[in-house]
Amino acid sequence: GQQVMQIPQYQHVQEGEDFTTYCNSSTTLSNIQWYKQRPGGHPVFLIQLVKSGEVKKQKRLTFQFGEAKKNSSLHITATQTTDVGTYFCAVNNNDMRFGAGTRLTVKP
Amino acid sequence: DGGITQSPKYLFRKEGQNVTLSCEQNLNHDAMYWYRQDPGQGLRLIYYSQIVNDFQKGDIAEGYSVSREKKESFPLTVTSAQKNPTAFYLCASSIPGQGRVGVGGTEAFFGQGTRLTVV
């Protein structure tokens, strides 16, 4: 299956600051998906990107898929305490594999 | 309501025992997956199945076994050969990808998870 590397592992921000997590692959990806897992919960699907250079927005969240379809990013503008959790990228192709995740903590 | 259900939510296992974790979905998904998550860590793929009566090993299959006799069900057995089974186990399902670039699968739906502890 296709593997993805995700950085950073942790990010601690002050409420109101921005946050970005990145996923990279050495191979061209069929798609990239993003999930959020709240503490103690299970991953919940946020979005899927399929097209080269695709950009999608969900309120304060912006998702990008690279032109070469080898990298992706999730950017949160003006974080809130409700954004706390771990954000995972994933590739669903023959199997389904996740990046290591970025744990976001937000200080009020 | 359509969804994916894992049971039990909490499970305690004695040393040397086999235990089976249940995963049932009514989403009509062909693909199902089992992941292990250790505290503060990511999701590691144990086994996956893209169709009934077929399944594949993931990255950490040793000490685990699965079956896929029905489309709706994908139980995971944690055997006594798994030396460190204490973890959070997550089951998921989706429409599968085709195994080639450009034909990926759909979003995955997860169960609530089972927390397994060895006592």
gemmi code that builds the backbone of each chain (N, CA, C; Angstrom):
import gemmi

chains = {
    "A": [
        ("GLY", (0.800, -1.202, 0.000), (0.000, 0.000, 0.000), (0.833, 1.251, 0.000)),
        ("GLN", (0.204, 2.374, -0.323), (0.918, 3.642, -0.377), (1.086, 4.202, 1.031)),
        ("GLN", (2.318, 4.643, 1.329), (2.630, 5.165, 2.644), (2.723, 6.686, 2.602)),
        ("VAL", (2.370, 7.322, 3.726), (2.498, 8.761, 3.837), (3.229, 9.121, 5.124)),
        ("MET", (4.079, 10.131, 5.033), (4.792, 10.663, 6.184), (4.110, 11.955, 6.600)),
        ("GLN", (3.890, 12.133, 7.897), (3.163, 13.308, 8.374), (3.986, 14.036, 9.425)),
        ("ILE", (4.048, 15.356, 9.303), (4.738, 16.207, 10.268), (3.949, 17.486, 10.503)),
        ("PRO", (4.127, 18.109, 11.680), (4.919, 17.650, 12.818), (4.149, 16.605, 13.633)),
        ("GLN", (4.784, 16.008, 14.599), (4.124, 15.025, 15.447), (3.228, 15.730, 16.468)),
        ("TYR", (3.697, 16.858, 16.961), (2.938, 17.640, 17.944), (2.958, 19.116, 17.540)),
        ("GLN", (1.904, 19.828, 17.922), (1.865, 21.272, 17.732), (1.036, 21.869, 18.865)),
        ("HIS", (1.680, 22.775, 19.583), (0.974, 23.458, 20.664), (0.869, 24.924, 20.297)),
        ("VAL", (-0.345, 25.450, 20.256), (-0.541, 26.839, 19.849), (-1.376, 27.580, 20.869)),
        ("GLN", (-1.268, 28.887, 20.800), (-2.131, 29.765, 21.588), (-3.435, 29.916, 20.799)),
        ("GLU", (-4.539, 29.961, 21.493), (-5.817, 30.163, 20.815), (-5.731, 31.406, 19.922)),
        ("GLY", (-6.213, 31.262, 18.689), (-6.144, 32.370, 17.751), (-4.995, 32.271, 16.758)),
        ("GLU", (-3.991, 31.451, 17.091), (-2.880, 31.245, 16.169), (-3.287, 30.239, 15.089)),
        ("ASP", (-2.533, 30.221, 14.003), (-2.805, 29.266, 12.934), (-2.058, 27.961, 13.182)),
        ("PHE", (-2.490, 26.923, 12.472), (-1.909, 25.585, 12.602), (-1.865, 24.927, 11.228)),
        ("THR", (-0.768, 24.230, 10.941), (-0.660, 23.493, 9.689), (-0.009, 22.143, 9.926)),
        ("THR", (-0.523, 21.123, 9.281), (0.074, 19.801, 9.285), (0.280, 19.358, 7.846)),
        ("TYR", (1.352, 18.595, 7.619), (1.753, 18.246, 6.263), (1.881, 16.738, 6.096)),
        ("CYS", (1.504, 16.266, 4.920), (1.699, 14.860, 4.571), (2.467, 14.771, 3.265)),
        ("ASN", (3.404, 13.830, 3.211), (4.230, 13.662, 2.022), (4.366, 12.199, 1.664)),
        ("SER", (4.444, 11.945, 0.355), (4.631, 10.588, -0.141), (5.715, 10.594, -1.215)),
        ("SER", (6.410, 9.492, -1.337), (7.427, 9.373, -2.397), (6.797, 8.940, -3.716)),
        ("THR", (5.532, 8.523, -3.668), (4.843, 8.075, -4.880), (3.605, 8.926, -5.122)),
        ("THR", (3.109, 8.898, -6.329), (1.898, 9.631, -6.669), (0.699, 8.967, -5.995)),
        ("LEU", (-0.108, 9.778, -5.354), (-1.240, 9.262, -4.583), (-2.535, 9.266, -5.392)),
        ("SER", (-3.358, 8.258, -5.179), (-4.677, 8.224, -5.811), (-5.566, 9.306, -5.228)),
        ("ASN", (-5.494, 9.437, -3.936), (-6.282, 10.431, -3.232), (-5.622, 10.674, -1.894)),
        ("ILE", (-6.080, 11.654, -1.171), (-5.638, 11.867, 0.193), (-6.877, 12.233, 0.999)),
        ("GLN", (-6.985, 11.619, 2.160), (-8.107, 11.902, 3.037), (-7.573, 12.483, 4.344)),
        ("TRP", (-8.414, 13.277, 4.996), (-8.051, 13.846, 6.287), (-9.109, 13.482, 7.327)),
        ("TYR", (-8.613, 13.135, 8.517), (-9.482, 12.743, 9.620), (-9.079, 13.510, 10.873)),
        ("LYS", (-10.053, 13.657, 11.778), (-9.786, 14.245, 13.081), (-10.215, 13.259, 14.153)),
        ("GLN", (-9.347, 13.075, 15.137), (-9.674, 12.218, 16.269), (-9.600, 13.057, 17.547)),
        ("ARG", (-10.753, 13.219, 18.181), (-10.770, 13.928, 19.463), (-10.212, 13.014, 20.542)),
        ("PRO", (-9.669, 13.566, 21.614), (-9.142, 12.727, 22.705), (-10.183, 11.738, 23.201)),
        ("GLY", (-9.808, 10.460, 23.237), (-10.720, 9.421, 23.702), (-11.720, 8.952, 22.656)),
        ("GLY", (-11.699, 9.533, 21.472), (-12.677, 9.196, 20.444), (-12.089, 8.386, 19.301)),
        ("HIS", (-12.861, 8.292, 18.230), (-12.414, 7.585, 17.046), (-12.242, 8.581, 15.907)),
        ("PRO", (-11.446, 8.242, 14.892), (-11.253, 9.169, 13.775), (-12.548, 9.441, 13.035)),
        ("VAL", (-12.725, 10.698, 12.658), (-13.894, 11.123, 11.907), (-13.418, 11.776, 10.621)),
        ("PHE", (-14.009, 11.371, 9.535), (-13.631, 11.862, 8.208), (-13.909, 13.357, 8.095)),
        ("LEU", (-12.935, 14.079, 7.532), (-13.120, 15.510, 7.265), (-13.332, 15.766, 5.780)),
        ("ILE", (-12.417, 15.229, 4.944), (-12.474, 15.570, 3.528), (-11.610, 14.612, 2.717)),
        ("GLN", (-11.895, 14.529, 1.430), (-11.063, 13.778, 0.504), (-10.664, 14.684, -0.656)),
        ("LEU", (-9.387, 14.616, -1.041), (-8.876, 15.351, -2.190), (-8.447, 14.343, -3.244)),
        ("VAL", (-8.775, 14.640, -4.484), (-8.508, 13.693, -5.565), (-7.710, 14.323, -6.705)),
        ("LYS", (-7.983, 15.581, -6.983), (-7.400, 16.214, -8.167), (-6.089, 16.932, -7.858)),
        ("SER", (-5.202, 16.941, -8.815), (-3.938, 17.659, -8.717), (-4.191, 19.139, -8.447)),
        ("GLY", (-3.504, 19.689, -7.414), (-3.638, 21.101, -7.100), (-4.934, 21.496, -6.429)),
        ("GLU", (-5.717, 20.529, -6.040), (-7.039, 20.810, -5.468), (-6.925, 21.542, -4.135)),
        ("VAL", (-7.803, 22.509, -3.919), (-7.910, 23.243, -2.655), (-9.372, 23.221, -2.234)),
        ("LYS", (-9.617, 22.804, -1.000), (-10.983, 22.797, -0.471), (-10.992, 23.482, 0.877)),
        ("LYS", (-12.093, 24.153, 1.176), (-12.209, 24.859, 2.451), (-13.450, 24.386, 3.197)),
        ("GLN", (-13.297, 24.297, 4.513), (-14.410, 24.040, 5.407), (-14.276, 25.043, 6.545)),
        ("LYS", (-14.987, 26.145, 6.456), (-14.920, 27.206, 7.461), (-13.468, 27.642, 7.665)),
        ("ARG", (-12.884, 27.371, 8.815), (-11.514, 27.819, 9.082), (-10.459, 26.817, 8.616)),
        ("LEU", (-10.889, 25.690, 8.040), (-9.953, 24.664, 7.598), (-9.751, 24.746, 6.089)),
        ("THR", (-8.481, 24.713, 5.662), (-8.136, 24.704, 4.244), (-7.282, 23.489, 3.952)),
        ("PHE", (-7.697, 22.723, 2.967), (-7.005, 21.496, 2.575), (-6.437, 21.683, 1.177)),
        ("GLN", (-5.188, 21.234, 1.006), (-4.555, 21.345, -0.311), (-3.958, 20.017, -0.726)),
        ("PHE", (-4.003, 19.740, -2.021), (-3.362, 18.569, -2.621), (-2.348, 19.103, -3.620)),
        ("GLY", (-1.109, 18.639, -3.534), (-0.055, 19.165, -4.371), (-0.251, 18.892, -5.853)),
        ("GLU", (0.435, 19.684, -6.653), (0.321, 19.539, -8.110), (0.750, 18.153, -8.577)),
        ("ALA", (1.766, 17.610, -7.933), (2.274, 16.285, -8.303), (1.525, 15.171, -7.582)),
        ("LYS", (0.557, 15.519, -6.757), (-0.218, 14.541, -5.966), (0.691, 13.688, -5.090)),
        ("LYS", (1.712, 14.329, -4.538), (2.601, 13.620, -3.619), (2.597, 14.255, -2.239)),
        ("ASN", (1.899, 15.356, -2.070), (1.870, 15.994, -0.765), (0.539, 16.697, -0.554)),
        ("SER", (0.239, 16.917, 0.712), (-1.018, 17.554, 1.074), (-0.829, 18.292, 2.394)),
        ("SER", (-1.684, 19.266, 2.627), (-1.617, 20.007, 3.887), (-3.017, 20.336, 4.376)),
        ("LEU", (-3.100, 20.479, 5.693), (-4.322, 20.950, 6.355), (-3.930, 22.185, 7.163)),
        ("HIS", (-4.604, 23.283, 6.918), (-4.308, 24.540, 7.603), (-5.552, 24.996, 8.349)),
        ("ILE", (-5.380, 25.312, 9.619), (-6.480, 25.858, 10.408), (-6.150, 27.314, 10.733)),
        ("THR", (-7.049, 28.192, 10.395), (-6.880, 29.615, 10.689), (-7.507, 29.947, 12.031)),
        ("ALA", (-6.782, 30.713, 12.827), (-7.314, 31.189, 14.113), (-7.894, 30.039, 14.945)),
        ("THR", (-7.024, 29.192, 15.438), (-7.465, 27.997, 16.168), (-8.346, 28.343, 17.358)),
        ("GLN", (-9.214, 27.399, 17.665), (-10.089, 27.490, 18.832), (-9.869, 26.241, 19.690)),
        ("THR", (-10.314, 26.292, 20.924), (-10.118, 25.130, 21.809), (-10.847, 23.898, 21.279)),
        ("THR", (-11.875, 24.109, 20.496), (-12.613, 22.977, 19.918), (-11.827, 22.261, 18.822)),
        ("ASP", (-10.722, 22.857, 18.383), (-9.892, 22.227, 17.355), (-8.949, 21.174, 17.923)),
        ("VAL", (-8.872, 21.078, 19.240), (-7.966, 20.128, 19.894), (-8.238, 18.703, 19.422)),
        ("GLY", (-7.171, 17.977, 19.162), (-7.290, 16.590, 18.740), (-6.088, 16.206, 17.894)),
        ("THR", (-6.170, 15.032, 17.308), (-5.109, 14.565, 16.422), (-5.644, 14.515, 15.000)),
        ("TYR", (-4.894, 15.094, 14.085), (-5.292, 15.153, 12.688), (-4.440, 14.163, 11.895)),
        ("PHE", (-5.114, 13.311, 11.158), (-4.446, 12.280, 10.370), (-4.726, 12.478, 8.888)),
        ("CYS", (-3.708, 12.249, 8.083), (-3.948, 12.072, 6.662), (-3.978, 10.570, 6.395)),
        ("ALA", (-4.615, 10.181, 5.301), (-4.732, 8.760, 4.982), (-4.866, 8.584, 3.482)),
        ("VAL", (-4.426, 7.430, 3.021), (-4.567, 7.081, 1.611), (-5.396, 5.814, 1.525)),
        ("ASN", (-6.498, 5.870, 0.831), (-7.365, 4.711, 0.651), (-7.211, 4.217, -0.780)),
        ("ASN", (-6.386, 3.206, -0.938), (-6.185, 2.643, -2.265), (-6.436, 1.145, -2.188)),
        ("ASN", (-5.465, 0.327, -2.343), (-5.661, -1.111, -2.200), (-5.933, -1.452, -0.733)),
        ("ASP", (-5.219, -0.809, 0.160), (-5.502, -0.907, 1.583), (-5.779, 0.514, 2.064)),
        ("MET", (-5.723, 0.743, 3.345), (-5.957, 2.104, 3.825), (-4.958, 2.400, 4.927)),
        ("ARG", (-4.045, 3.297, 4.663), (-2.959, 3.574, 5.600), (-2.984, 5.034, 6.016)),
        ("PHE", (-2.616, 5.219, 7.290), (-2.669, 6.542, 7.884), (-1.272, 7.094, 8.139)),
        ("GLY", (-1.159, 8.411, 8.071), (0.037, 9.062, 8.554), (0.095, 8.933, 10.069)),
        ("ALA", (1.220, 9.334, 10.648), (1.416, 9.180, 12.090), (0.542, 10.127, 12.900)),
        ("GLY", (-0.001, 11.149, 12.261), (-0.867, 12.089, 12.960), (-0.125, 13.276, 13.547)),
        ("THR", (-0.822, 14.401, 13.658), (-0.303, 15.582, 14.348), (-1.257, 15.906, 15.478)),
        ("ARG", (-0.722, 15.873, 16.693), (-1.558, 16.174, 17.854), (-1.529, 17.671, 18.117)),
        ("LEU", (-2.703, 18.266, 18.065), (-2.838, 19.704, 18.286), (-3.395, 19.984, 19.677)),
        ("THR", (-2.685, 20.803, 20.421), (-3.221, 21.313, 21.680), (-3.322, 22.826, 21.566)),
        ("VAL", (-4.351, 23.393, 22.187), (-4.628, 24.814, 22.080), (-4.735, 25.407, 23.478)),
        ("LYS", (-3.930, 26.407, 23.740), (-3.972, 27.060, 25.037), (-4.930, 28.237, 24.980)),
        ("PRO", (-5.922, 28.259, 25.887), (-6.911, 29.348, 25.835), (-6.294, 30.707, 26.144)),
    ],
    "B": [
        ("ASP", (-30.534, 3.308, 11.300), (-29.400, 4.159, 10.985), (-28.232, 3.289, 10.514)),
        ("GLY", (-27.560, 3.743, 9.451), (-26.395, 3.018, 8.986), (-25.201, 3.355, 9.819)),
        ("GLY", (-24.333, 2.346, 10.024), (-23.150, 2.622, 10.808), (-22.308, 1.388, 11.002)),
        ("ILE", (-21.313, 1.536, 11.853), (-20.388, 0.452, 12.149), (-20.294, 0.321, 13.660)),
        ("THR", (-20.424, -0.878, 14.147), (-20.524, -1.125, 15.586), (-19.435, -2.073, 16.038)),
        ("GLN", (-18.718, -1.669, 17.068), (-17.723, -2.529, 17.681), (-18.186, -2.912, 19.078)),
        ("SER", (-17.875, -4.148, 19.448), (-18.166, -4.571, 20.822), (-17.137, -5.596, 21.262)),
        ("PRO", (-16.869, -5.663, 22.582), (-17.343, -4.735, 23.586), (-16.543, -3.427, 23.554)),
        ("LYS", (-16.941, -2.470, 24.365), (-16.212, -1.213, 24.434), (-14.933, -1.379, 25.239)),
        ("TYR", (-15.040, -2.176, 26.309), (-13.871, -2.482, 27.143), (-13.763, -4.002, 27.268)),
        ("LEU", (-12.534, -4.502, 27.254), (-12.310, -5.936, 27.331), (-11.041, -6.200, 28.133)),
        ("PHE", (-11.150, -7.160, 29.046), (-10.004, -7.524, 29.860), (-9.633, -8.963, 29.535)),
        ("ARG", (-8.373, -9.180, 29.325), (-7.900, -10.512, 28.945), (-6.834, -10.977, 29.914)),
        ("LYS", (-6.918, -12.238, 30.266), (-5.873, -12.829, 31.097), (-4.739, -13.292, 30.200)),
        ("GLU", (-3.572, -13.363, 30.778), (-2.410, -13.866, 30.042), (-2.730, -15.247, 29.467)),
        ("GLY", (-2.375, -15.464, 28.201), (-2.558, -16.771, 27.584), (-3.927, -17.025, 26.987)),
        ("GLN", (-4.840, -16.074, 27.110), (-6.185, -16.246, 26.563), (-6.300, -15.645, 25.173)),
        ("ASN", (-7.150, -16.274, 24.361), (-7.559, -15.641, 23.106), (-8.827, -14.842, 23.369)),
        ("VAL", (-8.963, -13.704, 22.703), (-10.202, -12.941, 22.793), (-10.585, -12.473, 21.396)),
        ("THR", (-11.898, -12.351, 21.187), (-12.387, -11.923, 19.877), (-13.143, -10.611, 20.003)),
        ("LEU", (-12.770, -9.660, 19.143), (-13.412, -8.358, 19.086), (-14.375, -8.358, 17.901)),
        ("SER", (-15.562, -7.854, 18.152), (-16.592, -7.864, 17.125), (-16.622, -6.550, 16.358)),
        ("CYS", (-16.896, -6.633, 15.051), (-17.085, -5.456, 14.212), (-18.170, -5.773, 13.187)),
        ("GLU", (-19.249, -4.997, 13.215), (-20.375, -5.205, 12.315), (-20.720, -3.879, 11.637)),
        ("GLN", (-21.001, -3.941, 10.318), (-21.404, -2.728, 9.610), (-22.618, -3.007, 8.735)),
        ("ASN", (-23.483, -2.007, 8.608), (-24.653, -2.117, 7.732), (-24.622, -1.039, 6.660)),
        ("LEU", (-23.414, -0.671, 6.255), (-23.214, 0.363, 5.243), (-23.061, -0.228, 3.846)),
        ("ASN", (-23.117, -1.557, 3.756), (-22.942, -2.257, 2.482), (-21.551, -2.016, 1.889)),
        ("HIS", (-20.559, -1.805, 2.748), (-19.190, -1.606, 2.293), (-18.502, -2.941, 2.064)),
        ("ASP", (-17.752, -3.011, 0.963), (-16.985, -4.232, 0.698), (-15.721, -4.304, 1.550)),
        ("ALA", (-15.080, -3.173, 1.805), (-13.793, -3.165, 2.504), (-13.968, -2.922, 3.997)),
        ("MET", (-13.220, -3.686, 4.767), (-13.186, -3.500, 6.222), (-11.743, -3.599, 6.693)),
        ("TYR", (-11.454, -2.911, 7.795), (-10.078, -2.771, 8.268), (-10.024, -2.857, 9.791)),
        ("TRP", (-8.898, -3.369, 10.287), (-8.625, -3.337, 11.722), (-7.314, -2.592, 11.955)),
        ("TYR", (-7.378, -1.690, 12.965), (-6.202, -0.918, 13.339), (-5.957, -1.070, 14.831)),
        ("ARG", (-4.697, -0.925, 15.173), (-4.308, -0.864, 16.579), (-3.756, 0.539, 16.837)),
        ("GLN", (-4.158, 1.114, 17.990), (-3.654, 2.425, 18.371), (-3.151, 2.357, 19.803)),
        ("ASP", (-1.885, 2.644, 19.986), (-1.290, 2.729, 21.317), (-1.350, 4.179, 21.785)),
        ("PRO", (-1.293, 4.411, 23.100), (-1.450, 5.774, 23.626), (-0.543, 6.786, 22.956)),
        ("GLY", (-1.152, 7.855, 22.465), (-0.395, 8.921, 21.831), (0.198, 8.570, 20.488)),
        ("GLN", (-0.215, 7.445, 19.934), (0.368, 6.986, 18.669), (-0.657, 7.004, 17.536)),
        ("GLY", (-0.184, 6.662, 16.351), (-1.051, 6.635, 15.183), (-1.790, 5.318, 15.032)),
        ("LEU", (-2.356, 5.121, 13.863), (-3.139, 3.922, 13.557), (-2.284, 2.958, 12.750)),
        ("ARG", (-2.100, 1.773, 13.285), (-1.317, 0.769, 12.566), (-2.256, -0.319, 12.051)),
        ("LEU", (-2.095, -0.652, 10.796), (-2.990, -1.583, 10.113), (-2.655, -3.015, 10.488)),
        ("ILE", (-3.667, -3.746, 10.979), (-3.472, -5.138, 11.386), (-3.858, -6.069, 10.227)),
        ("TYR", (-5.093, -6.000, 9.817), (-5.620, -6.785, 8.705), (-6.623, -5.938, 7.948)),
        ("TYR", (-6.824, -6.271, 6.682), (-7.897, -5.652, 5.932), (-8.503, -6.664, 4.974)),
        ("SER", (-9.728, -6.368, 4.583), (-10.463, -7.263, 3.686), (-11.194, -6.402, 2.668)),
        ("GLN", (-11.024, -6.740, 1.403), (-11.687, -5.959, 0.362), (-12.947, -6.647, -0.149)),
        ("ILE", (-13.115, -7.917, 0.228), (-14.276, -8.655, -0.248), (-14.500, -9.845, 0.665)),
        ("VAL", (-15.695, -10.348, 0.658), (-16.023, -11.497, 1.506), (-15.108, -12.675, 1.175)),
        ("ASN", (-14.727, -13.407, 2.211), (-13.892, -14.605, 2.105), (-12.477, -14.323, 1.640)),
        ("ASP", (-12.051, -13.084, 1.782), (-10.674, -12.733, 1.434), (-10.185, -11.649, 2.373)),
        ("PHE", (-8.935, -11.769, 2.830), (-8.350, -10.740, 3.679), (-6.841, -10.776, 3.526)),
        ("GLN", (-6.222, -9.657, 3.890), (-4.788, -9.495, 3.721), (-4.157, -9.019, 5.016)),
        ("LYS", (-2.910, -9.401, 5.235), (-2.172, -8.912, 6.396), (-1.783, -7.453, 6.190)),
        ("GLY", (-1.837, -6.714, 7.305), (-1.320, -5.360, 7.308), (0.106, -5.350, 7.822)),
        ("ASP", (0.467, -4.286, 8.524), (1.843, -4.123, 8.982), (2.161, -4.879, 10.268)),
        ("ILE", (1.137, -5.201, 11.063), (1.401, -5.820, 12.377), (0.469, -6.995, 12.614)),
        ("ALA", (0.378, -7.920, 11.654), (-0.590, -9.028, 11.737), (-0.188, -10.128, 12.723)),
        ("GLU", (1.064, -10.200, 13.110), (1.504, -11.304, 13.971), (0.774, -11.289, 15.310)),
        ("GLY", (0.212, -12.461, 15.663), (-0.513, -12.568, 16.925), (-1.992, -12.256, 16.806)),
        ("TYR", (-2.442, -11.968, 15.600), (-3.857, -11.668, 15.344), (-4.383, -12.585, 14.245)),
        ("SER", (-5.699, -12.795, 14.244), (-6.329, -13.502, 13.140), (-7.696, -12.885, 12.882)),
        ("VAL", (-8.189, -13.050, 11.651), (-9.486, -12.494, 11.271), (-10.228, -13.504, 10.408)),
        ("SER", (-11.497, -13.215, 10.199), (-12.304, -13.964, 9.246), (-13.249, -12.978, 8.582)),
        ("ARG", (-13.717, -13.345, 7.367), (-14.685, -12.482, 6.668), (-15.671, -13.399, 5.949)),
        ("GLU", (-16.507, -14.013, 6.747), (-17.504, -14.964, 6.210), (-18.744, -14.246, 5.715)),
        ("LYS", (-18.996, -13.064, 6.229), (-20.136, -12.256, 5.801), (-19.661, -10.845, 5.477)),
        ("LYS", (-20.340, -10.196, 4.581), (-19.973, -8.840, 4.197), (-20.045, -7.890, 5.387)),
        ("GLU", (-21.005, -8.141, 6.275), (-21.274, -7.221, 7.362), (-20.305, -7.361, 8.535)),
        ("SER", (-19.571, -8.463, 8.597), (-18.844, -8.784, 9.820), (-17.369, -9.063, 9.569)),
        ("PHE", (-16.528, -8.553, 10.461), (-15.077, -8.739, 10.315), (-14.467, -8.857, 11.714)),
        ("PRO", (-14.659, -9.975, 12.385), (-14.149, -10.125, 13.748), (-12.637, -10.301, 13.796)),
        ("LEU", (-12.039, -9.760, 14.849), (-10.599, -9.852, 15.075), (-10.337, -10.672, 16.328)),
        ("THR", (-9.505, -11.689, 16.210), (-9.098, -12.475, 17.372), (-7.675, -12.101, 17.762)),
        ("VAL", (-7.525, -11.742, 19.013), (-6.206, -11.452, 19.563), (-5.748, -12.729, 20.249)),
        ("THR", (-4.745, -13.378, 19.715), (-4.335, -14.679, 20.236), (-3.301, -14.533, 21.341)),
        ("SER", (-3.026, -15.627, 21.994), (-2.033, -15.633, 23.070), (-0.625, -15.381, 22.529)),
        ("ALA", (-0.466, -15.487, 21.224), (0.842, -15.228, 20.612), (1.160, -13.741, 20.545)),
        ("GLN", (0.148, -12.891, 20.743), (0.362, -11.437, 20.746), (0.870, -11.066, 22.130)),
        ("LYS", (2.143, -10.695, 22.212), (2.792, -10.531, 23.512), (2.423, -9.240, 24.227)),
        ("ASN", (1.987, -8.262, 23.519), (1.667, -6.977, 24.141), (0.346, -6.460, 23.574)),
        ("PRO", (-0.768, -7.091, 23.924), (-2.033, -6.774, 23.275), (-2.762, -5.557, 23.833)),
        ("THR", (-2.331, -5.019, 24.945), (-3.035, -3.878, 25.538), (-2.970, -2.696, 24.593)),
        ("ALA", (-4.134, -2.253, 24.118), (-4.198, -1.172, 23.135), (-5.657, -0.836, 22.873)),
        ("PHE", (-5.862, 0.180, 22.051), (-7.174, 0.588, 21.564), (-7.299, 0.057, 20.139)),
        ("TYR", (-8.359, -0.736, 19.896), (-8.543, -1.361, 18.592), (-9.713, -0.702, 17.870)),
        ("LEU", (-9.446, -0.319, 16.634), (-10.444, 0.377, 15.823), (-10.737, -0.413, 14.558)),
        ("CYS", (-12.014, -0.527, 14.261), (-12.478, -1.172, 13.038), (-13.059, -0.088, 12.131)),
        ("ALA", (-12.875, -0.236, 10.831), (-13.402, 0.741, 9.891), (-13.897, 0.029, 8.638)),
        ("SER", (-14.725, 0.726, 7.865), (-15.184, 0.176, 6.595), (-15.251, 1.284, 5.558)),
        ("SER", (-15.170, 0.895, 4.300), (-15.268, 1.866, 3.208), (-15.568, 1.133, 1.908)),
        ("ILE", (-15.843, 1.898, 0.879), (-15.814, 1.357, -0.475), (-14.338, 1.288, -0.853)),
        ("PRO", (-13.852, 0.158, -1.306), (-12.402, 0.019, -1.494), (-11.869, 0.702, -2.732)),
        ("GLY", (-10.570, 0.965, -2.707), (-9.884, 1.438, -3.893), (-9.605, 0.274, -4.829)),
        ("GLN", (-9.072, 0.609, -5.999), (-8.857, -0.406, -7.027), (-7.419, -0.879, -7.072)),
        ("GLY", (-6.585, -0.311, -6.210), (-5.199, -0.752, -6.168), (-4.338, -0.149, -7.250)),
        ("ARG", (-4.829, 0.915, -7.889), (-3.987, 1.583, -8.867), (-4.272, 3.088, -8.791)),
        ("VAL", (-3.277, 3.846, -9.230), (-3.381, 5.302, -9.115), (-4.592, 5.801, -9.881)),
        ("GLY", (-5.312, 6.706, -9.245), (-6.467, 7.306, -9.889), (-7.772, 6.640, -9.545)),
        ("VAL", (-7.718, 5.530, -8.866), (-8.961, 4.832, -8.520), (-8.940, 4.515, -7.038)),
        ("GLY", (-9.055, 5.551, -6.235), (-8.999, 5.372, -4.796), (-10.335, 5.027, -4.210)),
        ("GLY", (-10.333, 4.672, -2.942), (-11.551, 4.324, -2.233), (-12.209, 5.556, -1.631)),
        ("THR", (-13.314, 5.316, -0.942), (-14.072, 6.410, -0.355), (-13.704, 6.593, 1.115)),
        ("GLU", (-14.387, 7.538, 1.753), (-14.130, 7.806, 3.163), (-14.373, 6.562, 3.998)),
        ("ALA", (-13.643, 6.458, 5.086), (-13.807, 5.346, 6.010), (-14.670, 5.776, 7.189)),
        ("PHE", (-15.520, 4.858, 7.612), (-16.323, 5.060, 8.817), (-15.747, 4.157, 9.893)),
        ("PHE", (-15.580, 4.708, 11.072), (-14.992, 3.965, 12.178), (-16.025, 3.590, 13.217)),
        ("GLY", (-15.781, 2.461, 13.873), (-16.532, 2.121, 15.065), (-16.010, 2.919, 16.246)),
        ("GLN", (-16.654, 2.722, 17.401), (-16.278, 3.471, 18.601), (-14.997, 2.935, 19.243)),
        ("GLY", (-14.552, 1.759, 18.805), (-13.315, 1.205, 19.334), (-13.516, 0.276, 20.514)),
        ("THR", (-12.547, -0.606, 20.705), (-12.505, -1.505, 21.867), (-11.179, -1.303, 22.573)),
        ("ARG", (-11.256, -1.035, 23.879), (-10.027, -0.903, 24.682), (-9.752, -2.234, 25.340)),
        ("LEU", (-8.663, -2.862, 24.930), (-8.282, -4.172, 25.446), (-7.157, -4.004, 26.457)),
        ("THR", (-7.344, -4.642, 27.605), (-6.326, -4.595, 28.649), (-5.997, -6.013, 29.102)),
        ("VAL", (-4.725, -6.312, 29.219), (-4.295, -7.604, 29.745), (-4.126, -7.487, 31.251)),
        ("VAL", (-4.763, -8.416, 31.977), (-4.694, -8.361, 33.436), (-3.950, -9.591, 33.982)),
    ],
}
model = gemmi.Model(1)
for chain_id, residues in chains.items():
    chain = gemmi.Chain(chain_id)
    for i, (resn, *xyz) in enumerate(residues, 1):
        res = gemmi.Residue()
        res.name, res.seqid = resn, gemmi.SeqId(i, " ")
        for name, pos in zip(("N", "CA", "C"), xyz):
            atom = gemmi.Atom()
            atom.name, atom.element = name, gemmi.Element(name[0])
            atom.pos, atom.b_iso = gemmi.Position(*pos), 0.0
            res.add_atom(atom)
        chain.add_residue(res)
    model.add_chain(chain)
structure = gemmi.Structure()
structure.add_model(model)
structure.setup_entities()
